[in-house]
């Protein structure tokens, strides 16, 4: 009888063991909004890190990853597997992948006829591209990415809405865009990462690169970046050399007076743009600007970029504020 009573008391006092709640998993959202800068609706992808839903007051750093020419905003997920790379790093950051179309992430002074673009692809790098997704009223991609979208993301998501919590990266055309935007807006970004970029529009050789002999062209017809994408890039940037200089990462580095963002560069040694990145690396070292540069076997493709993506994500993580 006594033993039975003891068992009943123990049973009444027992506290059920509750397993700890698993943190929310990462996910990729497909979102859209209206862009006043471009005059159209735009889509973008957002990587939401694991744990984001569990702490409603926590704010997170945000990285912007820009796509390359002829690729859509889905490039970094569908081809680059960015979500898998971020998960493997246990990345504590929001990653935004916007749609920059074919505009080299600049505010181009060259007008575009929206009706003609919708009708037959006039004014597009690839007239066969999805016109509803690519035609815009104004090619104001710098304003869109660096100002309008940043404000929208900071209002919509729990970001650390300051330079110290923001970084930008990209591949190829997007690598150029990340360098140009990061160096033109050093008050907006703490770090920049560039994969296989058109790293200097005005590089004038030599080819192959020779240390201490590189130079910036004083005439457009001598510029490597200009020649590579003729006539498209000439149309976007126009005939005025001053416009090109104002958007060339090499010229921006030479003229840098503000605190530069931390910079990460990589490119394959067989990439046709490798000389441009070698020149930029030399300029950064000469100016004593903090940066990391990687040159390794590879060409201009996703075999190389997938292998290097964890390095750029980790670099941006290490040069921005952690979630708090």
VEXDREN-2710 file (C-alpha; in Angstrom, 1 decimal):
% VEXDREN-2710
k/r/px/py/pz
1/UNK/0.0/0.0/0.0
2/UNK/2.8/2.4/0.9
3/UNK/4.7/1.7/-2.2
4/UNK/1.6/2.3/-4.3
5/UNK/1.2/5.7/-2.6
6/UNK/4.7/6.7/-3.3
7/UNK/4.3/5.8/-7.0
8/UNK/1.2/7.9/-7.2
9/UNK/3.0/10.9/-5.7
10/UNK/5.9/10.5/-8.0
11/UNK/3.6/10.3/-11.0
12/UNK/1.8/13.5/-10.0
13/UNK/5.1/15.4/-9.6
14/UNK/6.6/14.2/-12.8
15/UNK/7.2/17.1/-15.3
16/UNK/6.8/16.1/-19.0
17/UNK/10.0/16.4/-21.0
18/UNK/9.4/18.8/-23.9
19/UNK/11.8/18.7/-26.8
20/UNK/13.3/22.1/-27.7
21/UNK/11.7/23.7/-30.7
22/UNK/13.7/23.4/-33.8
23/UNK/14.8/26.7/-35.3
24/UNK/13.0/27.8/-38.4
25/UNK/14.6/26.6/-41.6
26/UNK/16.0/28.8/-44.3
27/UNK/13.9/29.5/-47.4
28/UNK/14.0/31.4/-50.7
29/UNK/11.2/33.9/-51.3
30/UNK/10.1/35.2/-54.8
31/UNK/8.9/38.7/-54.3
32/UNK/7.9/41.7/-56.5
33/UNK/7.3/45.4/-56.2
34/UNK/6.8/48.5/-58.4
35/UNK/10.0/50.4/-59.2
36/UNK/9.5/54.1/-59.7
37/UNK/13.1/54.4/-61.0
38/UNK/12.5/51.9/-63.8
39/UNK/8.8/52.6/-64.3
40/UNK/7.8/48.9/-64.2
41/UNK/7.1/46.1/-61.7
42/UNK/10.2/44.2/-60.7
43/UNK/10.8/40.8/-59.2
44/UNK/13.6/39.7/-56.8
45/UNK/14.6/36.6/-54.8
46/UNK/15.4/36.7/-51.1
47/UNK/17.2/34.1/-49.1
48/UNK/15.8/34.1/-45.6
49/UNK/18.3/32.5/-43.1
50/UNK/17.5/29.8/-40.7
51/UNK/16.2/31.3/-37.4
52/UNK/14.8/34.5/-39.0
53/UNK/11.2/33.6/-37.9
54/UNK/12.1/32.7/-34.3
55/UNK/13.3/36.1/-33.1
56/UNK/10.9/38.9/-34.1
57/UNK/13.2/41.7/-32.8
58/UNK/16.4/40.4/-34.3
59/UNK/17.9/42.3/-37.2
60/UNK/20.1/40.8/-39.9
61/UNK/22.8/41.9/-42.3
62/UNK/21.8/41.9/-45.9
63/UNK/23.9/41.0/-49.0
64/UNK/22.9/41.9/-52.5
65/UNK/24.0/39.4/-55.2
66/UNK/23.8/40.7/-58.8
67/UNK/23.4/38.5/-61.9
68/UNK/25.3/38.5/-65.2
69/UNK/24.4/39.7/-68.6
70/UNK/21.7/37.6/-70.3
71/UNK/20.8/36.0/-67.0
72/UNK/17.7/36.6/-64.9
73/UNK/17.4/37.3/-61.1
74/UNK/17.0/33.5/-60.6
75/UNK/20.6/32.9/-61.7
76/UNK/22.2/32.7/-58.3
77/UNK/19.7/30.1/-57.1
78/UNK/19.1/28.0/-60.2
79/UNK/22.7/27.9/-61.5
80/UNK/24.8/29.1/-58.5
81/UNK/23.0/27.1/-55.8
82/UNK/23.5/30.1/-53.5
83/UNK/20.9/28.8/-51.0
84/UNK/22.8/25.5/-50.6
85/UNK/26.1/27.4/-50.1
86/UNK/24.6/29.7/-47.6
87/UNK/23.0/26.8/-45.6
88/UNK/26.4/25.0/-45.6
89/UNK/27.9/28.1/-44.0
90/UNK/25.0/28.5/-41.6
91/UNK/24.9/32.0/-43.0
92/UNK/23.2/34.5/-40.6
93/UNK/22.3/37.0/-43.3
94/UNK/19.5/37.9/-45.7
95/UNK/20.6/37.7/-49.4
96/UNK/18.7/39.7/-52.0
97/UNK/19.0/38.8/-55.7
98/UNK/17.5/41.6/-57.8
99/UNK/16.7/41.8/-61.5
100/UNK/19.2/44.1/-63.3
101/UNK/18.2/43.1/-66.8
102/UNK/20.9/44.0/-69.3
103/UNK/21.7/47.5/-68.0
104/UNK/25.1/47.1/-66.4
105/UNK/23.7/48.5/-63.2
106/UNK/24.1/52.2/-64.3
107/UNK/21.7/55.0/-64.9
108/UNK/22.0/55.3/-68.6
109/UNK/21.3/58.6/-70.3
110/UNK/20.2/56.7/-73.5
111/UNK/16.4/56.6/-73.7
112/UNK/14.5/53.5/-74.4
113/UNK/11.2/53.2/-76.3
114/UNK/9.1/51.1/-74.0
115/UNK/6.3/50.4/-76.5
116/UNK/8.8/49.3/-79.2
117/UNK/10.6/47.2/-76.6
118/UNK/7.4/45.4/-75.7
119/UNK/6.4/45.0/-79.4
120/UNK/9.6/43.6/-80.9
121/UNK/12.4/43.7/-78.3
122/UNK/13.9/47.0/-79.6
123/UNK/16.5/48.3/-77.2
124/UNK/17.4/45.0/-75.6
125/UNK/20.7/43.3/-75.6
126/UNK/18.8/40.1/-76.5
127/UNK/15.7/41.0/-78.5
128/UNK/14.4/37.5/-77.8
129/UNK/14.4/38.0/-74.1
130/UNK/11.2/38.0/-72.0
131/UNK/10.0/41.5/-72.9
132/UNK/7.5/41.7/-70.0
133/UNK/10.3/41.0/-67.6
134/UNK/13.0/43.1/-69.3
135/UNK/11.5/46.2/-70.9
136/UNK/11.6/49.3/-68.8
137/UNK/10.6/52.9/-69.2
138/UNK/14.0/54.2/-67.9
139/UNK/17.4/52.5/-67.6
140/UNK/18.0/53.8/-64.1
141/UNK/19.5/50.6/-62.6
142/UNK/22.0/52.3/-60.3
143/UNK/19.2/54.3/-58.6
144/UNK/17.0/51.2/-58.5
145/UNK/19.6/48.9/-56.9
146/UNK/21.6/51.2/-54.7
147/UNK/18.7/53.4/-53.4
148/UNK/15.2/52.3/-54.2
149/UNK/15.6/48.6/-53.6
150/UNK/17.7/49.1/-50.5
151/UNK/15.0/51.3/-49.0
152/UNK/12.3/48.7/-50.0
153/UNK/14.2/45.8/-48.4
154/UNK/15.0/47.7/-45.2
155/UNK/11.3/48.5/-44.9
156/UNK/10.1/45.0/-45.7
157/UNK/12.6/42.8/-43.8
158/UNK/14.3/43.1/-40.5
159/UNK/17.7/44.3/-41.7
160/UNK/20.5/46.1/-40.1
161/UNK/19.7/49.2/-42.1
162/UNK/23.2/50.8/-42.2
163/UNK/26.4/50.6/-44.1
164/UNK/27.9/48.3/-41.5
165/UNK/25.1/45.8/-42.1
166/UNK/25.0/45.9/-45.9
167/UNK/27.2/44.4/-48.6
168/UNK/27.0/43.8/-52.4
169/UNK/28.4/41.1/-54.7
170/UNK/28.0/39.9/-58.3
171/UNK/29.2/37.8/-61.2
172/UNK/30.5/39.0/-64.6
173/UNK/28.3/42.0/-65.5
174/UNK/27.0/41.8/-61.9
175/UNK/30.6/41.7/-60.6
176/UNK/31.2/44.9/-62.4
177/UNK/28.0/46.3/-61.0
178/UNK/29.0/45.3/-57.4
179/UNK/32.4/47.1/-57.8
180/UNK/30.9/50.2/-59.5
181/UNK/28.0/50.6/-57.0
182/UNK/30.2/49.7/-54.0
183/UNK/32.9/52.2/-55.0
184/UNK/30.4/54.9/-56.1
185/UNK/28.4/54.5/-52.9
186/UNK/31.0/53.7/-50.2
187/UNK/28.6/55.1/-47.5
188/UNK/26.1/52.4/-48.4
189/UNK/28.2/49.2/-48.3
190/UNK/30.7/47.8/-45.9
191/UNK/32.0/45.1/-48.3
192/UNK/32.0/44.2/-51.9
193/UNK/32.6/40.8/-53.6
194/UNK/33.3/40.4/-57.3
195/UNK/33.3/37.1/-59.3
196/UNK/34.9/37.3/-62.7
197/UNK/34.0/40.9/-63.3
198/UNK/34.5/43.3/-66.1
199/UNK/36.7/45.0/-63.5
200/UNK/37.9/48.0/-65.6
201/UNK/35.9/49.3/-68.5
202/UNK/38.8/51.4/-69.7
203/UNK/41.8/49.1/-69.2
204/UNK/44.3/49.7/-72.0
205/UNK/46.6/46.7/-71.7
206/UNK/49.0/45.1/-71.8
207/UNK/47.6/41.7/-72.6
208/UNK/48.6/39.6/-71.0
209/UNK/48.9/41.7/-67.9
210/UNK/52.4/42.8/-66.9
211/UNK/52.9/44.3/-63.4
212/UNK/53.4/48.0/-63.2
213/UNK/52.6/48.5/-66.9
214/UNK/48.8/48.6/-66.9
215/UNK/47.0/51.8/-67.7
216/UNK/43.6/53.3/-68.3
217/UNK/42.7/54.3/-71.8
218/UNK/42.3/57.9/-72.7
219/UNK/40.2/57.1/-75.8
220/UNK/37.3/54.7/-75.9
221/UNK/38.5/52.7/-78.9
222/UNK/41.5/51.6/-76.8
223/UNK/39.5/50.3/-73.8
224/UNK/39.2/46.6/-73.3
225/UNK/35.7/46.8/-71.7
226/UNK/34.4/49.0/-74.4
227/UNK/35.7/46.7/-77.2
228/UNK/34.3/43.5/-75.6
229/UNK/30.6/44.5/-75.7
230/UNK/30.4/46.8/-78.7
231/UNK/28.0/48.2/-79.7
232/UNK/25.8/47.5/-76.6
233/UNK/28.0/48.9/-73.9
234/UNK/28.8/52.0/-76.0
235/UNK/25.0/52.7/-76.3
236/UNK/24.5/52.4/-72.5
237/UNK/27.4/54.5/-71.4
238/UNK/27.4/57.0/-74.4
239/UNK/30.2/58.7/-76.2
240/UNK/31.5/60.9/-73.3
241/UNK/34.7/59.5/-71.8
242/UNK/33.9/61.3/-68.5
243/UNK/30.9/59.1/-68.0
244/UNK/33.0/56.0/-68.5
245/UNK/35.6/57.3/-66.0
246/UNK/32.9/58.0/-63.5
247/UNK/31.8/54.4/-63.6
248/UNK/35.1/52.6/-64.0
249/UNK/36.2/50.7/-60.9
250/UNK/39.9/51.3/-61.6
251/UNK/39.4/55.1/-62.0
252/UNK/37.2/55.1/-58.9
253/UNK/39.9/53.3/-56.9
254/UNK/42.6/55.8/-58.0
255/UNK/40.4/58.7/-57.0
256/UNK/39.1/57.2/-53.7
257/UNK/39.1/59.6/-50.8
258/UNK/36.3/58.1/-48.6
259/UNK/36.7/55.0/-46.6
260/UNK/36.6/52.2/-49.2
261/UNK/34.5/49.1/-48.5
262/UNK/36.4/45.8/-47.9
263/UNK/36.9/44.2/-51.3
264/UNK/37.0/40.6/-52.4
265/UNK/38.0/39.7/-56.0
266/UNK/38.3/36.4/-57.8
267/UNK/38.7/35.2/-61.4
268/UNK/39.8/32.1/-63.3
269/UNK/43.3/32.3/-64.8
270/UNK/41.8/31.2/-68.2
271/UNK/39.0/33.8/-68.0
272/UNK/39.1/36.4/-70.9
273/UNK/38.7/39.2/-68.3
274/UNK/41.6/38.1/-66.0
275/UNK/43.9/41.0/-67.0
276/UNK/41.3/43.5/-65.8
277/UNK/41.1/41.9/-62.3
278/UNK/44.9/41.6/-62.1
279/UNK/45.1/45.4/-62.8
280/UNK/42.5/46.2/-60.2
281/UNK/44.3/44.0/-57.6
282/UNK/47.5/45.9/-58.3
283/UNK/45.8/49.3/-57.9
284/UNK/44.2/48.2/-54.6
285/UNK/47.6/47.1/-53.3
286/UNK/49.2/50.3/-54.4
287/UNK/46.5/52.4/-52.6
288/UNK/46.8/50.2/-49.5
289/UNK/43.1/49.4/-49.7
290/UNK/42.0/46.3/-47.8
291/UNK/41.1/43.5/-50.1
292/UNK/41.4/39.8/-51.0
293/UNK/42.2/38.5/-54.5
294/UNK/42.1/35.0/-55.7
295/UNK/43.4/33.8/-59.1
296/UNK/43.0/30.1/-59.8
297/UNK/42.4/27.6/-62.6
298/UNK/39.1/28.2/-64.3
299/UNK/37.2/30.1/-67.0
300/UNK/34.1/32.2/-67.2
301/UNK/31.6/29.7/-66.0
302/UNK/29.7/28.2/-63.1
303/UNK/32.2/25.5/-62.4
304/UNK/34.5/28.3/-61.2
305/UNK/31.8/30.5/-59.6
306/UNK/30.2/27.7/-57.6
307/UNK/33.6/26.8/-56.2
308/UNK/34.2/30.4/-55.1
309/UNK/30.8/31.4/-53.9
310/UNK/31.3/30.2/-50.3
311/UNK/34.4/32.4/-50.1
312/UNK/32.5/35.5/-51.1
313/UNK/29.6/34.8/-48.8
314/UNK/32.1/34.2/-45.9
315/UNK/34.0/37.4/-46.8
316/UNK/30.8/39.5/-46.7
317/UNK/29.8/37.8/-43.5
318/UNK/33.1/38.6/-41.9
319/UNK/33.0/42.3/-42.9
320/UNK/29.5/43.1/-41.8
321/UNK/27.7/43.2/-38.5
322/UNK/26.3/39.9/-37.2
323/UNK/22.6/39.5/-36.6
324/UNK/21.6/41.2/-33.3
END
